[in-house]
């Protein structure tokens, strides 16, 4: 909402400058974006072109002698409309215009001491200026006084605050509402609005009917004004519209906008001669057609409120009028509509068609008292500025509630909520400034009560005028006291509540710390991805979740796995030559199953490039590095010896390398995946894992406890066997464990070899075995016996050969 | 005989002193002290001596032997020391070469901020709670006093999945869930940090961002409690001695509602670019829980009152770490991430 200072001064006196006003309004909750002069230009003067010759060196420049009252200046001007005798706006040397500073110049050999201006050069927006100003300089009226300040002369010496209002203060979308707010801040009186006009002896009700056939219109008023003369609006109306951000059209249209700005009540004017003496307000029929005044044929739904002439729709209530009944340059007689339509319905319709100054006011709610005020004000202005003849009577439907709202409140409640001790008198003063009535013990207060007289008053009733539609409960009144009295003096304290230890997700925090300790960078990525990649790295029955109305196709679906997000981060880094990327993220993934939506908490990691760094000690990430990360994490979480990496055909995501990937199984339940990204997706060596944390953490682990270790020395034995290539180490270890007996305490792989000396379809694996007993030292015989059993078993079951 | 002994000794000493390495030394040892050595030979030949001479000569041989032995030992030690020195010298490395290490890890700055906020509030007895990001319209709006068609819904342009499901636009959605979950309808002290989503993407807005919501409900909670709590919060996160200013505002789920400005931590309130010359920076939205919200959560607004606050964590992280572009937080360039790996003392 743009507030014109000149406009609001019609209704309240303002003694402060525009910045102070803006800051003071901000303090009571009305923020602003900008505050300043409407036209920001200095050193301007009205001049008269005394001589105007073509510039000898140019085909379009003119050399002018311009009388500015105190002297005659030589000025070179390029505008096509400059001519002898024209009254012009002169920017003198040193003038600061929004875009430039005027300097003494020499244009192709001719001295120039200033500039003749168009309104565009003074910073007026393109949409407000006429054709003359768009191509040339501004032409002032013939009687413009030479030597005087042109902005003031034109009445554009206004100041404007552009407010960014909160959604509840629909009342401030009016000059009157602003006047009440300003009056409360500075303790001023709001001036009466002039509604006086004549009316003829006819009665509109004899020739015109209003019929409301929907609950979505609480009040509809119509008056008629005859024999209007369409023309230009007076300067003050045009200027105030411009200051308020509305383009002037003609006197009749301008008046409807002017009154809307003043009162907050949107009006609609119909050409009376295009109506059949009747207006009906009803819901549209499904599929009903209407051509709106922007010349677009609209197809309506039964959610739209329409104005009809009794047969067909002629306007979309509160949103846009119809083309057929609009005011034209030939309009003679006008029907004025002043009505209130349901905000939710108007909002819905306007969202599809056009958000306008009018629709936003309906959405936020209106005061039916203003509905009456606005229609009378419009009659007055049409009479005065369009030579109209107001027809007697008012055609109306009125089902509205115009009464004040009475709210009871205690002084104690106010102080309890604000945590302050405000004197009763000061509380009453707030309501007086807001022009609310207060009823004390059944009697309307004149606000003269002393603190002593109020001593025994605990509760009051505040009577809130309808214009403040945002106030309906006690808490709203408390807010008003806080706003106007101020809360700067509140002394902060902490809530007095029992001491206790707060709780938070320690496991989640632990996982994050562990991953960072392991050398990975935590990322925070977007959960919205492309629908094509949303399901990457997953293979389950559930569906992906798509947005109804995405901002771009690139982010139209919620991720099903974190890995697509990490893949994007990898690509981002790759493009920037960051080759070593080891990242992880803990976050949510989303799914849809049988019309139900759900989330999973997951952890995912992506690793590529060097992981161990150092001269001659580098180690590139491979499957075993990322597997190590997973094992470290699972061990840390207490799942030691309870997990395995398994391969199951048809369960592996297609985005993983079929020979370098596995499912992660904990307690024989699949909780995640691990592997190299398939070369068809990423050609570099990139490894990933993802674990469903909900599934994993559901598996209980015991408390961390000390476990006794043997006091007797252990013995290590190495064993290297040659086996078929397709036999896994896990198979071998299982047999070693089985044959090794209870004294076999540990098995570690320390070498895997293929190549020279080993058949092509074979491999050699070397194990370091640890033997140990809790109660004694093992003898060589015992150890050798175990070892022989192991070798026997491996030979028999796997055809293994001992490698000497 | 005595002469012979001293001669042997003399030659031995000379040879030992001449020895240049352990091998020559060992040869000398064998030559003089070995089983077939010269001194040993004298001892062997002592049978020919008179009983009186034997102990005298024997004693002399032993003395010579001891002297030679200790000289050899001395010499050995010398050689060992030289050998060790040579070895150490040989093993000298360039200690300025880079170390061997695992690639460094780090926490994302936004999560660092979240942990800091959590730790502060947990220490004051708050529970950290979470809620779904794929939320229902009911919890995201309706239970927060924002019925369908409410104009304030325009403040938050949402990503809808269906007419009922959407990505939550605010962590306030957890308010109603927390109240509903509290079956005894007792006091509540929670914060809820998390991701939020709005249809908004430009230089200063990201369609995905993070907020933290705070909610306290008890008997006799006032605006003064809110102010005191936010003072602790803001001063811990942004700097001691900062002042707060409550500016009336509007949120449908609180009444009264306040935007909270903090005195500019860059210029101290004098006015600078960061605070746009106002001396104040808007950091939080807050207010007293609206009675409708309490009622919908099963709390009697005549008995209970509460406050709620919310703030954007992205901005907080940007302020704290001097990050100038919000996009850095979501690009996850490893050169950015690597910077957040130290203890922030």
Contacts between the chains, C-beta under 8 A, distances in Angstrom:
chain1	res1	chain2	res2	distance
A	26	B	247	6.7
A	27	B	247	6.6
A	27	B	248	7.9
A	28	B	248	5.9
A	29	B	247	6.6
A	29	B	248	3.3
A	29	B	249	5.6
A	29	B	250	7.1
A	31	B	247	7.8
A	31	B	249	7.9
A	31	B	259	8.0
A	166	B	249	6.0
A	166	B	250	3.4
A	167	B	150	7.9
A	167	B	151	4.8
A	167	B	152	3.9
A	167	B	154	6.9
A	167	B	155	6.4
A	167	B	250	6.3
A	167	B	252	7.9
A	168	B	152	7.2
A	168	B	250	4.6
A	168	B	252	7.8
A	169	B	250	7.2
A	170	B	151	7.9
A	343	B	149	7.3
A	343	B	151	7.0
A	344	B	148	7.5
A	344	B	149	3.2
A	347	B	149	5.9
A	347	B	151	6.6
A	348	B	149	6.9
A	360	B	151	7.9
A	363	B	151	4.7
A	364	B	151	5.4
A	416	B	220	7.0
A	416	B	222	6.1
A	416	B	305	7.6
A	417	B	222	6.0
A	417	B	223	6.4
A	417	B	256	7.6
A	417	B	288	5.9
A	417	B	305	6.7
A	418	B	222	6.5
A	418	B	223	5.0
A	418	B	224	7.6
A	418	B	256	7.9
A	419	B	222	3.2
A	419	B	223	4.8
A	419	B	224	2.7
A	419	B	225	6.7
A	419	B	227	7.6
A	420	B	223	7.8
A	420	B	224	7.3
A	473	B	255	7.5
A	473	B	291	6.5
A	474	B	291	8.0
A	475	B	255	4.0
A	475	B	256	6.8
A	475	B	288	7.0
A	475	B	290	6.8
A	475	B	291	6.0
A	476	B	255	6.2
A	478	B	255	7.7
A	478	B	256	5.9
A	479	B	248	6.7
A	479	B	255	5.9
A	479	B	256	3.5
A	479	B	257	7.3
A	482	B	223	7.4
A	482	B	248	6.4
A	482	B	256	5.1
A	483	B	248	4.5
A	483	B	256	7.7
A	487	B	223	6.6
A	487	B	246	5.0
A	487	B	258	7.6
A	488	B	245	7.2
A	488	B	246	7.5
A	490	B	223	6.0
A	490	B	224	5.2
A	490	B	227	5.4
A	490	B	246	7.3
A	491	B	224	6.3
A	491	B	227	7.8
A	492	B	224	6.1
A	492	B	225	8.0
A	492	B	227	3.7
A	492	B	228	3.4
A	492	B	229	7.7
A	492	B	230	7.5
A	492	B	231	4.8
A	492	B	244	7.5
A	493	B	224	5.2
A	493	B	225	6.1
A	493	B	227	7.8
A	493	B	228	4.3
A	494	B	124	7.5
A	494	B	225	6.6
A	494	B	228	4.8
A	494	B	229	6.2
A	494	B	232	7.1
A	495	B	189	7.7
A	495	B	216	5.7
A	495	B	218	6.4
A	495	B	221	5.8
A	495	B	225	4.3
A	495	B	228	7.9
A	495	B	229	6.9
A	496	B	220	7.8
A	497	B	125	6.7
A	497	B	187	6.1
A	497	B	189	6.4
A	497	B	216	7.8
A	497	B	218	5.8
A	498	B	125	7.7
A	499	B	125	6.3
A	500	B	125	4.8
A	501	B	122	7.3
A	501	B	125	7.0
A	502	B	121	6.3
A	502	B	122	3.5
A	502	B	123	7.1
A	502	B	124	7.0
A	502	B	125	5.2
A	502	B	126	4.5
A	502	B	127	5.3
A	502	B	128	6.9
A	502	B	189	7.4
A	503	B	122	7.1
A	503	B	127	4.7
A	503	B	128	6.7
A	504	B	118	5.2
A	504	B	122	5.4
A	504	B	127	7.4
A	504	B	128	3.8
A	505	B	128	6.7
A	505	B	130	7.6
A	509	B	115	6.9
A	512	B	107	6.4
A	512	B	111	6.9
A	515	B	105	6.7
A	516	B	105	3.9
A	516	B	106	6.2
A	516	B	107	5.6
A	516	B	341	7.7
A	517	B	105	6.5
A	518	B	102	7.3
A	518	B	105	6.3
A	519	B	102	3.9
A	519	B	103	4.8
A	519	B	104	6.2
A	519	B	105	4.5
A	520	B	103	7.8
A	520	B	105	4.9
A	521	B	104	7.7
A	521	B	105	6.0
A	521	B	106	5.1
A	521	B	108	7.9
A	521	B	332	7.9
A	521	B	334	5.9
A	521	B	337	4.0
A	521	B	338	6.6
A	522	B	105	7.7
A	522	B	106	6.5
A	522	B	107	5.0
A	522	B	108	4.4
A	522	B	111	6.2
A	522	B	337	7.2
A	523	B	108	6.1
A	523	B	332	4.2
A	523	B	337	6.8
A	524	B	108	4.6
A	524	B	110	5.4
A	524	B	111	6.9
A	524	B	329	6.6
A	524	B	330	6.6
A	524	B	332	7.0
A	525	B	330	6.8
A	525	B	332	6.3
A	526	B	207	7.5
A	526	B	208	5.2
A	526	B	330	6.2
A	527	B	133	7.4
A	527	B	195	7.3
A	527	B	197	7.9
A	527	B	208	6.6
A	528	B	159	7.8
A	528	B	197	7.9
A	528	B	207	7.1
A	528	B	208	7.1
A	545	B	134	6.8
A	545	B	161	5.8
A	546	B	161	7.2
A	547	B	159	5.2
A	547	B	160	7.2
A	547	B	161	6.5
A	548	B	159	7.9
A	548	B	160	4.6
A	548	B	161	6.4
A	548	B	162	7.0
A	549	B	159	7.4
A	549	B	160	6.5
A	549	B	199	7.7
A	550	B	159	7.6
A	551	B	199	5.8
A	551	B	201	6.2
A	551	B	207	6.4
A	555	B	207	7.4
A	558	B	134	7.0
A	558	B	161	7.9
A	558	B	167	7.7
A	569	B	331	7.8
A	569	B	332	4.4
A	572	B	331	6.0
A	572	B	332	6.9
A	572	B	333	6.9
A	573	B	332	7.6
A	573	B	333	6.3
A	573	B	334	5.5
A	576	B	333	6.4
A	576	B	335	7.9
A	578	B	333	6.8
A	578	B	334	4.8
A	578	B	335	6.5
A	580	B	103	5.8
A	580	B	334	7.3
A	581	B	334	5.7
A	582	B	103	5.2
A	582	B	105	7.7
A	583	B	332	6.9
A	583	B	334	7.3
A	583	B	337	7.4
A	587	B	195	8.0
A	588	B	133	5.7
A	588	B	195	7.9
A	590	B	133	7.9
A	590	B	134	5.5
A	597	B	134	5.3
A	597	B	161	6.8
A	597	B	165	5.5
A	598	B	134	7.7
A	599	B	132	5.8
A	599	B	133	6.6
A	599	B	134	5.8
A	610	B	103	6.9
A	611	B	102	6.6
A	611	B	103	5.2
A	612	B	100	6.6
A	612	B	101	7.2
A	612	B	102	5.8
A	612	B	103	7.5
A	613	B	98	7.4
A	613	B	100	6.9
A	613	B	101	5.6
A	613	B	102	7.6
A	613	B	103	6.2
A	614	B	98	6.0
A	614	B	99	6.1
A	614	B	100	3.1
A	614	B	101	6.5
A	615	B	97	5.3
A	615	B	98	6.0
A	615	B	100	7.8
A	617	B	100	4.2
